[in-house]
Structure formats: structure tokens, C-alpha cells
Amino acid sequence: MGPGRRVAIAALLHRLNGGLNNAALAFELALSTGDSAVDDCGQTLERGRAGVEQASRAATLLALMLDPDAAAPSSSSRDPYAQDVAEILRAHARRIGCDAASDPDVASLNGMDTARADTVEALLTALLNGLGALESRRRSASEPQRTT
């Protein structure tokens, strides 16, 4: 399994866990009693729903990565997936200290690859390619520089 694939699995599991955790917290807050509970309930439930949707998209991408023959969502629902892919790539670039905006080898971080990807499968390919490029950049930056 390549380094980009391992990082992608970890990132998707992190998003899945984060989405479910956010949903649980939002539902807990919505169920709490208090004077402003009724006013805040709708907004809190919206945040909870967003957390569940994020977790669902992460699980779908993970399933497609592990089983390419799995049923993918329709192309009409690709926009939230494109946003997820871009967020994962930007977050990983920040985590490893890569300046994604100035790195020509990581064009997918600028949204170029994700904007052209017209299917969720293509977005998954952009995610894996982007993470692979970032990992290559991180490895080459950590190798000692040779002088000739």
C-alpha cells in the first residue's frame, strides 16, 4: 500500500470520527434544557446533520478506496465531496509544513484537479494523487541534501 493511500485512509477515518463526534455534541446540546435551548435548537441540529453528512461522505470515499467496484454516489452530488477532498489535502499540507500554493507538483491543492473531476471516483483519484505528491515532497525534504 502506497504512502498516499495510507494517509488517505487515516484522513478519511479522522473525518468520519470528527463528523460523528460533532454530530453527537450537537445533538447533546439540542437535547439540553435551558432558556435559549428552543432558539438554538434548529441551528444546533443543522450542525449535527452536517457532521453526519461529513461522516457519511468520508465513509463513502473510504469504501470506494477499499473496493473500487462499490457503488459510487451520483455525479450530481460531487460538490461536497470536492470540498472534502480539498480540505483533506490542505490540512495534510499544513500538517507536514508544505506550502501548497507555491508547489507546482501539488496542483490538486489549488483546486484545479478537484474542479475538473466530474465524478466522485475522479475526486478520490485526485485525493490519492495529491496525498502521494505531498508525501513525496515531505520525504524529499527530510532527506539530507547532498553536496557535489
Backbone torsions as a table, in degrees:
resi	resn	phi	psi	omega
1	MET	NA	128.7	-177.3
2	GLY	-72.2	161.9	-178.3
3	PRO	-63.2	-35.7	178.3
4	GLY	-64.2	-38.3	-179.9
5	ARG	-67.1	-42.8	178.6
6	ARG	-62.7	-43.9	-180.0
7	VAL	-65.4	-40.1	179.5
8	ALA	-62.5	-44.1	179.3
9	ILE	-61.8	-45.8	179.2
10	ALA	-62.4	-42.4	-179.2
11	ALA	-66.0	-40.9	179.7
12	LEU	-68.1	-40.0	176.5
13	LEU	-64.9	-36.8	177.2
14	HIS	-63.1	-44.6	178.2
15	ARG	-65.4	-39.8	178.2
16	LEU	-60.8	-48.7	179.3
17	ASN	-63.2	-44.1	-179.7
18	GLY	-63.5	-42.4	178.7
19	GLY	-62.5	-44.2	179.0
20	LEU	-67.3	-38.2	177.9
21	ASN	-64.2	-44.1	178.0
22	ASN	-61.7	-40.6	178.9
23	ALA	-63.7	-45.1	-179.8
24	ALA	-60.8	-43.4	178.5
25	LEU	-64.4	-41.8	-179.8
26	ALA	-64.5	-42.5	179.9
27	PHE	-67.5	-36.6	177.2
28	GLU	-62.5	-44.6	178.4
29	LEU	-64.2	-40.5	-179.0
30	ALA	-65.0	-31.4	-178.7
31	LEU	-85.0	-11.2	179.9
32	SER	-70.7	154.6	179.6
33	THR	-101.5	150.0	179.5
34	GLY	168.2	170.1	-177.3
35	ASP	-64.1	-38.2	-177.2
36	SER	-95.8	6.2	-176.0
37	ALA	-60.7	-40.0	-178.4
38	VAL	-67.6	-43.0	-179.5
39	ASP	-64.4	-39.5	-175.8
40	ASP	-88.1	-10.2	-172.2
41	CYS	-60.2	-46.3	-178.6
42	GLY	-62.0	-45.3	179.9
43	GLN	-65.3	-40.0	-180.0
44	THR	-66.3	-40.9	178.4
45	LEU	-66.9	-34.6	175.3
46	GLU	-61.5	-41.9	177.5
47	ARG	-64.0	-39.4	177.3
48	GLY	-63.6	-43.5	178.3
49	ARG	-62.8	-40.9	178.1
50	ALA	-61.1	-38.9	177.8
51	GLY	-64.3	-41.2	178.1
52	VAL	-66.4	-41.0	178.8
53	GLU	-63.6	-41.2	177.8
54	GLN	-61.6	-44.4	179.8
55	ALA	-63.5	-39.9	179.7
56	SER	-64.6	-42.5	178.3
57	ARG	-65.0	-40.7	178.7
58	ALA	-62.7	-42.0	179.1
59	ALA	-65.2	-38.0	178.5
60	THR	-64.8	-46.1	178.2
61	LEU	-62.9	-39.7	178.5
62	LEU	-64.2	-43.5	178.3
63	ALA	-61.6	-42.4	178.7
64	LEU	-66.1	-32.9	178.7
65	MET	-69.4	-40.9	-177.5
66	LEU	-79.7	-30.5	179.7
67	ASP	-137.3	92.1	-177.3
68	PRO	-59.3	-18.3	179.1
69	ASP	-86.4	-1.6	178.6
70	ALA	-64.8	152.8	-179.9
71	ALA	-68.7	124.5	179.5
72	ALA	-93.7	153.3	175.2
73	PRO	-65.5	162.8	-178.5
74	SER	-67.9	157.1	179.0
75	SER	-63.3	-23.7	-179.0
76	SER	-68.6	-17.6	179.9
77	SER	-103.7	20.5	-173.6
78	ARG	-74.9	-24.2	-174.5
79	ASP	-57.7	-47.8	177.8
80	PRO	-63.4	-33.6	177.4
81	TYR	-66.7	-40.0	178.6
82	ALA	-62.1	-40.9	177.7
83	GLN	-64.4	-41.9	178.1
84	ASP	-60.4	-46.4	-178.8
85	VAL	-61.0	-46.4	179.8
86	ALA	-61.9	-41.6	179.4
87	GLU	-65.1	-40.5	179.1
88	ILE	-63.8	-45.1	-179.3
89	LEU	-64.4	-44.9	178.7
90	ARG	-63.5	-41.6	-179.6
91	ALA	-63.8	-41.6	-179.7
92	HIS	-68.4	-38.7	177.3
93	ALA	-60.2	-44.3	177.6
94	ARG	-62.5	-42.3	-176.8
95	ARG	-61.8	-36.1	-178.3
96	ILE	-97.9	2.9	175.7
97	GLY	77.2	30.9	-179.6
98	CYS	-96.7	133.5	175.1
99	ASP	-86.4	89.7	-173.0
100	ALA	-63.2	-35.1	-175.5
101	ALA	-63.7	-29.6	-177.5
102	SER	-104.4	6.8	-177.9
103	ASP	-98.1	107.8	-177.9
104	PRO	-66.8	-21.7	-179.2
105	ASP	-77.5	-9.7	-177.3
106	VAL	-121.9	53.4	-176.6
107	ALA	-61.1	-27.0	-178.4
108	SER	-63.9	-22.4	179.6
109	LEU	-71.7	-20.9	178.5
110	ASN	-84.5	2.9	179.5
111	GLY	86.2	-0.3	-176.4
112	MET	-67.7	-48.7	-179.2
113	ASP	-68.7	-38.8	-178.2
114	THR	-71.7	-28.3	178.7
115	ALA	-71.1	-33.7	-179.1
116	ARG	-83.2	-19.4	-177.4
117	ALA	-71.4	116.3	-175.9
118	ASP	-97.7	-1.3	176.2
119	THR	-132.1	162.8	178.0
120	VAL	-66.1	-34.2	177.2
121	GLU	-62.7	-40.0	178.0
122	ALA	-66.3	-35.6	176.0
123	LEU	-64.4	-39.5	177.9
124	LEU	-63.4	-40.3	176.4
125	THR	-62.4	-42.5	177.7
126	ALA	-62.1	-39.2	178.2
127	LEU	-62.6	-50.1	-178.4
128	LEU	-63.9	-42.4	179.1
129	ASN	-65.5	-42.7	179.4
130	GLY	-63.9	-44.5	179.0
131	LEU	-67.2	-37.5	177.0
132	GLY	-62.3	-42.6	178.2
133	ALA	-64.6	-40.9	178.4
134	LEU	-64.1	-42.9	179.5
135	GLU	-65.5	-38.3	176.5
136	SER	-62.8	-42.7	179.1
137	ARG	-63.8	-41.3	179.5
138	ARG	-64.5	-44.2	179.8
139	ARG	-63.4	-42.9	-178.5
140	SER	-69.2	-31.0	178.2
141	ALA	-72.7	-27.6	-177.9
142	SER	-88.4	-12.2	178.0
143	GLU	-75.4	141.8	178.1
144	PRO	-62.4	137.3	178.6
145	GLN	-76.7	133.3	180.0
146	ARG	-93.4	138.8	173.9
147	THR	-105.4	140.7	-178.0
148	THR	-108.7	NA	NA
